[in-house]
């Protein structure tokens, strides 16, 4: 899952990225509202974490413009503004959840999981597909009851595909999920990860749509 983090506090932004890296997330980070709007207009994210007190364009204005453009990406507001009026303003502007600083990292992770479950209309975080059992909380995968050891990027890729069965995901989309902005991928890296998943699970798991991308068929 790909997250856009919008936070102008450098220490906090880096801390959030470090905290979320072991999870099934790729986190891209910007530090002002104008950059956030540009990223949200031109790229695809599963969720945004948005501070309100931003330079250039305030977080509430980012929210308003985002919803005015009919962008449905779930938004978790993360801010020091804890007055009831501020919470109401954030929710009315289009936020899906609101977390006040300082916060507990485990609570942040739980709220992100809840938002993603709602966005994919799933009551539980665990994904099950043709004998595969993927637990994003514990980062564990099994196939027909047997544990399967995956590298982090293999896990990210499998999670992205299983979360959206029947949907063709483009190469660009999958590479963004795996690498974000600050990692350079080799030209055949995606194909290598796909090959490893087919070998570790079963060959028919991931279907290639030539010239477009990949998908897992609906169960």
C-alpha atoms as a printed R data frame, in Angstrom:
    type eleno elety resid chain resno       x       y       z
1   ATOM     1    CA   UNK     A     1   0.000   0.000   0.000
2   ATOM     2    CA   UNK     A     2   1.274   3.438  -0.923
3   ATOM     3    CA   UNK     A     3   0.929   6.374   1.474
4   ATOM     4    CA   UNK     A     4   1.526  10.078   0.934
5   ATOM     5    CA   UNK     A     5   2.847  11.699   4.116
6   ATOM     6    CA   UNK     A     6   2.407  15.478   4.269
7   ATOM     7    CA   UNK     A     7   4.330  16.810   7.278
8   ATOM     8    CA   UNK     A     8   6.583  19.870   7.522
9   ATOM     9    CA   UNK     A     9   8.324  18.817  10.761
10  ATOM    10    CA   UNK     A    10  11.446  17.034   9.482
11  ATOM    11    CA   UNK     A    11  12.078  14.981  12.630
12  ATOM    12    CA   UNK     A    12   8.468  13.825  12.880
13  ATOM    13    CA   UNK     A    13   8.214  13.060   9.181
14  ATOM    14    CA   UNK     A    14  11.352  10.946   9.261
15  ATOM    15    CA   UNK     A    15  10.148   9.220  12.430
16  ATOM    16    CA   UNK     A    16   6.852   8.259  10.807
17  ATOM    17    CA   UNK     A    17   8.624   6.914   7.735
18  ATOM    18    CA   UNK     A    18  10.926   4.788   9.900
19  ATOM    19    CA   UNK     A    19   7.972   3.516  11.960
20  ATOM    20    CA   UNK     A    20   5.935   2.525   8.898
21  ATOM    21    CA   UNK     A    21   8.770   0.999   6.864
22  ATOM    22    CA   UNK     A    22   8.473  -2.483   8.484
23  ATOM    23    CA   UNK     A    23   4.760  -2.500   7.657
24  ATOM    24    CA   UNK     A    24   3.225  -3.196   4.247
25  ATOM    25    CA   UNK     A    25   3.546   0.451   3.182
26  ATOM    26    CA   UNK     A    26   5.634   2.513   0.828
27  ATOM    27    CA   UNK     A    27   5.722   6.061   2.205
28  ATOM    28    CA   UNK     A    28   6.374   9.100   0.010
29  ATOM    29    CA   UNK     A    29   6.907  12.322   1.942
30  ATOM    30    CA   UNK     A    30   6.338  15.990   1.088
31  ATOM    31    CA   UNK     A    31   6.652  18.964   3.419
32  ATOM    32    CA   UNK     A    32   4.222  21.600   2.120
33  ATOM    33    CA   UNK     A    33   0.655  21.812   0.874
34  ATOM    34    CA   UNK     A    34   1.488  22.789  -2.685
35  ATOM    35    CA   UNK     A    35   3.689  19.705  -3.152
36  ATOM    36    CA   UNK     A    36   0.933  17.574  -1.627
37  ATOM    37    CA   UNK     A    37  -1.626  18.836  -4.131
38  ATOM    38    CA   UNK     A    38   0.757  18.223  -7.015
39  ATOM    39    CA   UNK     A    39   1.452  14.652  -5.863
40  ATOM    40    CA   UNK     A    40  -2.225  13.869  -5.304
41  ATOM    41    CA   UNK     A    41  -3.186  15.229  -8.736
42  ATOM    42    CA   UNK     A    42  -0.569  13.313 -10.677
43  ATOM    43    CA   UNK     A    43   0.008  10.072  -8.772
44  ATOM    44    CA   UNK     A    44  -2.044   7.348  -7.110
45  ATOM    45    CA   UNK     A    45  -2.007   6.729  -3.348
46  ATOM    46    CA   UNK     A    46  -3.998   4.380  -1.136
47  ATOM    47    CA   UNK     A    47  -4.022   6.819   1.775
48  ATOM    48    CA   UNK     A    48  -2.733  10.249   2.826
49  ATOM    49    CA   UNK     A    49  -1.489  11.385   6.241
50  ATOM    50    CA   UNK     A    50  -1.968  15.147   6.355
51  ATOM    51    CA   UNK     A    51  -0.747  17.783   8.794
52  ATOM    52    CA   UNK     A    52  -2.870  20.936   8.936
53  ATOM    53    CA   UNK     A    53  -0.270  23.580   9.751
54  ATOM    54    CA   UNK     A    54   1.600  23.472   6.461
55  ATOM    55    CA   UNK     A    55   3.591  26.112   4.572
56  ATOM    56    CA   UNK     A    56   2.436  27.430   1.175
57  ATOM    57    CA   UNK     A    57  -1.028  25.825   1.295
58  ATOM    58    CA   UNK     A    58  -2.734  25.029   4.609
59  ATOM    59    CA   UNK     A    59  -3.806  21.436   5.230
60  ATOM    60    CA   UNK     A    60  -7.506  22.339   5.380
61  ATOM    61    CA   UNK     A    61  -7.240  23.957   1.969
62  ATOM    62    CA   UNK     A    62  -5.464  20.854   0.638
63  ATOM    63    CA   UNK     A    63  -8.404  18.802   1.890
64  ATOM    64    CA   UNK     A    64 -10.989  21.110   0.361
65  ATOM    65    CA   UNK     A    65  -9.295  21.121  -3.045
66  ATOM    66    CA   UNK     A    66  -8.793  17.353  -2.915
67  ATOM    67    CA   UNK     A    67 -12.490  16.690  -2.296
68  ATOM    68    CA   UNK     A    68 -13.587  19.382  -4.756
69  ATOM    69    CA   UNK     A    69 -11.649  17.438  -7.402
70  ATOM    70    CA   UNK     A    70 -13.561  14.278  -6.357
71  ATOM    71    CA   UNK     A    71 -10.366  12.526  -5.239
72  ATOM    72    CA   UNK     A    72 -11.571   9.758  -2.889
73  ATOM    73    CA   UNK     A    73  -8.215   8.904  -1.280
74  ATOM    74    CA   UNK     A    74  -8.716   8.312   2.480
75  ATOM    75    CA   UNK     A    75  -7.119  11.084   4.553
76  ATOM    76    CA   UNK     A    76  -5.910  10.828   8.137
77  ATOM    77    CA   UNK     A    77  -5.373  14.290   9.602
78  ATOM    78    CA   UNK     A    78  -2.400  14.366  11.961
79  ATOM    79    CA   UNK     A    79  -2.133  17.677  13.809
80  ATOM    80    CA   UNK     A    80  -1.499  19.518  17.055
81  ATOM    81    CA   UNK     A    81  -4.829  21.352  16.697
82  ATOM    82    CA   UNK     A    82  -6.895  19.572  19.337
83  ATOM    83    CA   UNK     A    83  -9.870  21.927  19.855
84  ATOM    84    CA   UNK     A    84 -13.294  20.516  19.035
85  ATOM    85    CA   UNK     A    85 -13.827  23.242  16.430
86  ATOM    86    CA   UNK     A    86 -10.597  22.205  14.672
87  ATOM    87    CA   UNK     A    87 -11.669  18.550  14.601
88  ATOM    88    CA   UNK     A    88 -15.044  19.508  13.167
89  ATOM    89    CA   UNK     A    89 -13.400  21.725  10.537
90  ATOM    90    CA   UNK     A    90 -11.077  18.914   9.497
91  ATOM    91    CA   UNK     A    91 -13.832  16.341   9.231
92  ATOM    92    CA   UNK     A    92 -16.145  18.757   7.403
93  ATOM    93    CA   UNK     A    93 -13.361  19.550   4.927
94  ATOM    94    CA   UNK     A    94 -13.181  15.870   3.990
95  ATOM    95    CA   UNK     A    95 -10.926  14.079   6.477
96  ATOM    96    CA   UNK     A    96 -11.727  10.426   7.173
97  ATOM    97    CA   UNK     A    97 -10.019  10.353  10.577
98  ATOM    98    CA   UNK     A    98  -8.271  12.766  12.946
99  ATOM    99    CA   UNK     A    99  -5.309  12.029  15.225
100 ATOM   100    CA   UNK     A   100  -3.869  14.639  17.584
101 ATOM   101    CA   UNK     A   101  -0.140  15.113  18.257
102 ATOM   102    CA   UNK     A   102   1.574  13.795  20.273
103 ATOM   103    CA   UNK     A   103   0.347  10.342  19.378
104 ATOM   104    CA   UNK     A   104   1.229   6.709  19.916
105 ATOM   105    CA   UNK     A   105   2.753   5.024  16.860
106 ATOM   106    CA   UNK     A   106   0.761   1.849  17.446
107 ATOM   107    CA   UNK     A   107  -2.456   3.886  17.397
108 ATOM   108    CA   UNK     A   108  -1.386   5.525  14.137
109 ATOM   109    CA   UNK     A   109  -0.786   2.102  12.594
110 ATOM   110    CA   UNK     A   110  -4.158   0.823  13.832
111 ATOM   111    CA   UNK     A   111  -5.976   3.829  12.383
112 ATOM   112    CA   UNK     A   112  -4.237   3.368   9.035
113 ATOM   113    CA   UNK     A   113  -5.280  -0.289   8.951
114 ATOM   114    CA   UNK     A   114  -8.874   0.667   9.764
115 ATOM   115    CA   UNK     A   115  -8.975   3.303   7.017
116 ATOM   116    CA   UNK     A   116  -7.599   0.888   4.449
117 ATOM   117    CA   UNK     A   117 -10.084  -1.813   5.449
118 ATOM   118    CA   UNK     A   118 -12.939   0.639   4.985
119 ATOM   119    CA   UNK     A   119 -11.600   1.860   1.657
120 ATOM   120    CA   UNK     A   120 -11.550  -1.725   0.316
121 ATOM   121    CA   UNK     A   121 -14.829  -2.660   2.066
122 ATOM   122    CA   UNK     A   122 -13.178  -5.384   4.126
123 ATOM   123    CA   UNK     A   123 -14.137  -5.966   7.779
124 ATOM   124    CA   UNK     A   124 -10.881  -7.801   8.540
125 ATOM   125    CA   UNK     A   125  -7.280  -6.993   7.582
126 ATOM   126    CA   UNK     A   126  -6.391 -10.601   6.724
127 ATOM   127    CA   UNK     A   127  -6.530 -11.490   3.022
128 ATOM   128    CA   UNK     A   128  -7.458 -15.011   1.925
129 ATOM   129    CA   UNK     A   129  -7.223 -16.143  -1.675
130 ATOM   130    CA   UNK     A   130  -7.172 -19.682  -3.094
131 ATOM   131    CA   UNK     A   131  -5.321 -21.186  -0.155
132 ATOM   132    CA   UNK     A   132  -3.177 -18.100   0.510
133 ATOM   133    CA   UNK     A   133  -3.530 -16.470   3.931
134 ATOM   134    CA   UNK     A   134  -1.873 -13.023   4.200
135 ATOM   135    CA   UNK     A   135  -1.805 -11.249   7.571
136 ATOM   136    CA   UNK     A   136  -0.614  -7.626   7.100
137 ATOM   137    CA   UNK     A   137  -0.469  -6.962  10.857
138 ATOM   138    CA   UNK     A   138   1.993  -9.764  11.585
139 ATOM   139    CA   UNK     A   139   3.579  -9.700   8.117
140 ATOM   140    CA   UNK     A   140   2.960 -13.420   7.648
141 ATOM   141    CA   UNK     A   141   1.933 -15.436   4.615
142 ATOM   142    CA   UNK     A   142   0.916 -19.082   4.405
143 ATOM   143    CA   UNK     A   143  -0.237 -21.296   1.555
144 ATOM   144    CA   UNK     A   144  -2.418 -24.304   2.309
145 ATOM   145    CA   UNK     A   145  -1.437 -24.052   5.943
146 ATOM   146    CA   UNK     A   146   2.315 -23.888   5.335
147 ATOM   147    CA   UNK     A   147   4.288 -20.760   6.144
148 ATOM   148    CA   UNK     A   148   5.845 -19.021   3.129
149 ATOM   149    CA   UNK     A   149   8.921 -16.836   3.590
150 ATOM   150    CA   UNK     A   150   8.743 -13.671   1.475
151 ATOM   151    CA   UNK     A   151  11.128 -10.781   1.083
152 ATOM   152    CA   UNK     A   152   9.679  -7.396   2.042
153 ATOM   153    CA   UNK     A   153   9.040  -6.291  -1.554
154 ATOM   154    CA   UNK     A   154   7.531  -9.655  -2.425
155 ATOM   155    CA   UNK     A   155   5.143  -9.189   0.504
156 ATOM   156    CA   UNK     A   156   4.277  -5.640  -0.595
157 ATOM   157    CA   UNK     A   157   3.600  -6.818  -4.138
158 ATOM   158    CA   UNK     A   158   1.467  -9.768  -3.046
159 ATOM   159    CA   UNK     A   159  -0.523  -7.584  -0.656
160 ATOM   160    CA   UNK     A   160  -1.213  -5.016  -3.385
161 ATOM   161    CA   UNK     A   161  -2.415  -7.633  -5.854
162 ATOM   162    CA   UNK     A   162  -4.544  -9.634  -3.401
163 ATOM   163    CA   UNK     A   163  -6.182  -6.486  -2.057
164 ATOM   164    CA   UNK     A   164  -7.651  -5.792  -5.505
165 ATOM   165    CA   UNK     A   165  -8.505  -9.110  -7.202
166 ATOM   166    CA   UNK     A   166  -9.767  -8.749 -10.738
167 ATOM   167    CA   UNK     A   167  -8.174  -5.342 -11.217
168 ATOM   168    CA   UNK     A   168  -5.269  -4.908 -13.614
169 ATOM   169    CA   UNK     A   169  -2.467  -3.002 -11.897
170 ATOM   170    CA   UNK     A   170  -0.055  -1.252 -14.232
171 ATOM   171    CA   UNK     A   171   3.689  -1.680 -14.076
172 ATOM   172    CA   UNK     A   172   4.053   1.968 -13.056
173 ATOM   173    CA   UNK     A   173   1.557   1.563 -10.226
174 ATOM   174    CA   UNK     A   174   3.261  -1.553  -8.877
175 ATOM   175    CA   UNK     A   175   6.709  -0.008  -9.117
176 ATOM   176    CA   UNK     A   176   5.474   3.037  -7.195
177 ATOM   177    CA   UNK     A   177   4.119   0.750  -4.483
178 ATOM   178    CA   UNK     A   178   7.409  -1.110  -4.225
179 ATOM   179    CA   UNK     A   179   9.896   1.713  -4.554
180 ATOM   180    CA   UNK     A   180   8.250   5.106  -4.058
181 ATOM   181    CA   UNK     A   181  10.274   8.164  -4.958
182 ATOM   182    CA   UNK     A   182  13.551   7.554  -3.207
183 ATOM   183    CA   UNK     A   183  14.539   4.082  -4.452
184 ATOM   184    CA   UNK     A   184  15.811   3.274  -7.904
185 ATOM   185    CA   UNK     A   185  14.519   0.003  -9.340
186 ATOM   186    CA   UNK     A   186  16.370  -2.089 -11.893
187 ATOM   187    CA   UNK     A   187  14.534  -2.443 -15.181
188 ATOM   188    CA   UNK     A   188  13.521  -6.074 -14.588
189 ATOM   189    CA   UNK     A   189  13.033  -5.909 -10.801
190 ATOM   190    CA   UNK     A   190   9.237  -6.184 -10.965
191 ATOM   191    CA   UNK     A   191   9.381  -9.251 -13.202
192 ATOM   192    CA   UNK     A   192  11.859 -10.882 -10.801
193 ATOM   193    CA   UNK     A   193   9.498 -10.346  -7.846
194 ATOM   194    CA   UNK     A   194   6.560 -11.708  -9.876
195 ATOM   195    CA   UNK     A   195   8.613 -14.787 -10.785
196 ATOM   196    CA   UNK     A   196   9.521 -15.404  -7.131
197 ATOM   197    CA   UNK     A   197   5.891 -15.152  -6.013
198 ATOM   198    CA   UNK     A   198   4.742 -17.592  -8.679
199 ATOM   199    CA   UNK     A   199   7.478 -20.031  -7.660
200 ATOM   200    CA   UNK     A   200   6.859 -19.746  -3.915
201 ATOM   201    CA   UNK     A   201   3.049 -19.955  -4.213
202 ATOM   202    CA   UNK     A   202   1.655 -21.273  -7.515
203 ATOM   203    CA   UNK     A   203   2.360 -20.402 -11.166
204 ATOM   204    CA   UNK     A   204  -1.200 -19.356 -12.061
205 ATOM   205    CA   UNK     A   205  -1.464 -16.874  -9.170
206 ATOM   206    CA   UNK     A   206  -0.469 -13.745 -11.098
207 ATOM   207    CA   UNK     A   207  -1.631 -13.192 -14.641
208 ATOM   208    CA   UNK     A   208   0.285 -10.995 -17.064
209 ATOM   209    CA   UNK     A   209  -1.755  -8.549 -19.134
210 ATOM   210    CA   UNK     A   210   0.666  -7.894 -21.946
211 ATOM   211    CA   UNK     A   211   1.571  -4.261 -22.434
212 ATOM   212    CA   UNK     A   212  -0.395  -3.182 -19.350
213 ATOM   213    CA   UNK     A   213   0.503  -4.924 -16.101
214 ATOM   214    CA   UNK     A   214  -0.547  -7.755 -13.813
215 ATOM   215    CA   UNK     A   215  -3.539  -9.022 -11.853
216 ATOM   216    CA   UNK     A   216  -4.852 -11.876  -9.779
217 ATOM   217    CA   UNK     A   217  -8.214 -13.122 -11.013
218 ATOM   218    CA   UNK     A   218 -11.222 -12.902  -8.746
219 ATOM   219    CA   UNK     A   219 -11.507 -15.988  -6.569
